[in-house]
Amino acid sequence: MTGEASRPETRLGDVTPADRPRVGDILRATGHFRPEEIDTALEVFDSAFGLGVRRDPDYRWVGMRDAAGLLVGFACYGPTPLADRTWDLYWIAVEPGVQGGGAGSMLIKEVERRVADERARLMLIETGGREEYRGTRRFYERLGYAEQARLRDFYAPGDDRVTLTKRFDDRAAPGA
Ligand SMILES: CC(C)(COP(=O)(O)OP(=O)(O)OC[C@H]1O[C@@H](n2cnc3c(N)ncnc32)[C@H](O)[C@@H]1OP(=O)(O)O)[C@@H](O)C(=O)NCCC(=O)NCCS
């Protein structure tokens, strides 16, 4: 892991409804998400915790906190509807001051650990194909994700939708 000696102390844990403002702050601080994307993430947050809407247990959140307990990163994931043990990673974001210290990798590994308990077969991640997403794609590739599909001009002209996937042990397939 990089920056082991100097990186701020962080620890994995659950996300709670009280973290909602921090989720918005972190998404904004990354400079990576458009306002409508941030609104969508917060709608998903509200669904996950049943805040003013019916709770949807298929949106799961895992968080990363600093030594003071402040949320500094999170991932949101869930089972893909109508698929057999396929999961989606919907969002991952880390506070800019904490990026590069291994928090993002730890969040992904924690998501993988949690879905393994549910016999996950496949994880999907969708990301943009533009040049500015190259670093993010490399981050995923280092964690074992590979480009599986690309829908040209999906988000906008010149902005493809890239689907990265990682397969897990398939020995637990039905009937196996
Ligand atoms: C992607 C993200 C979650 C990674 O979190 P992190 O805590 O920085 O991740 P780690 O420290 O475990 O790994 C960082 C590695 O990925 C690379 N990386 C991640 N994002 C990068 C980017 N945008 N440009 C260049 N490199 C990037 C870093 O170079 C680093 O590599 P290194 O270990 O050789 O230094 C974080 O950068 C982030 O929040 N980005 C903005 C939001 C985003 O892109 N989310 C994903 C789309 S939903």
The ligand as an ORCA input file, in Angstrom:
! r2SCAN-3c Opt
* xyz 0 1
  C     -11.071      6.907     -7.461
  C     -10.881      7.167     -5.971
  C     -12.089      6.640     -5.207
  C      -9.632      6.421     -5.509
  O      -9.483      6.649     -4.104
  P      -8.027      6.746     -3.465
  O      -8.169      6.763     -1.999
  O      -7.273      7.851     -4.091
  O      -7.456      5.340     -3.947
  P      -6.060      4.635     -3.549
  O      -5.238      5.543     -2.728
  O      -6.390      3.296     -3.022
  O      -5.413      4.403     -4.981
  C      -5.051      5.490     -5.693
  C      -4.365      5.031     -6.946
  O      -5.249      5.219     -8.029
  C      -4.752      6.231     -8.890
  N      -5.838      7.163     -9.198
  C      -7.084      7.167     -8.687
  N      -7.813      8.155     -9.252
  C      -6.993      8.778    -10.104
  C      -7.146      9.870    -10.991
  N      -8.307     10.535    -11.116
  N      -6.096     10.240    -11.744
  C      -4.913      9.590    -11.625
  N      -4.727      8.536    -10.824
  C      -5.755      8.140    -10.072
  C      -3.663      6.954     -8.124
  O      -2.628      7.314     -9.023
  C      -3.165      5.922     -7.130
  O      -2.132      5.180     -7.675
  P      -0.791      4.915     -6.821
  O      -1.212      3.942     -5.756
  O       0.157      4.342     -7.798
  O      -0.391      6.232     -6.282
  C     -10.640      8.653     -5.669
  O      -9.549      9.099     -6.420
  C     -11.832      9.539     -5.960
  O     -12.686      9.754     -5.100
  N     -11.905     10.094     -7.172
  C     -12.970     10.973     -7.542
  C     -14.267     10.216     -7.660
  C     -14.204      9.079     -8.666
  O     -13.474      9.119     -9.645
  N     -14.993      8.035     -8.397
  C     -15.070      6.886     -9.284
  C     -16.158      7.065    -10.305
  S     -17.757      6.695     -9.579
*
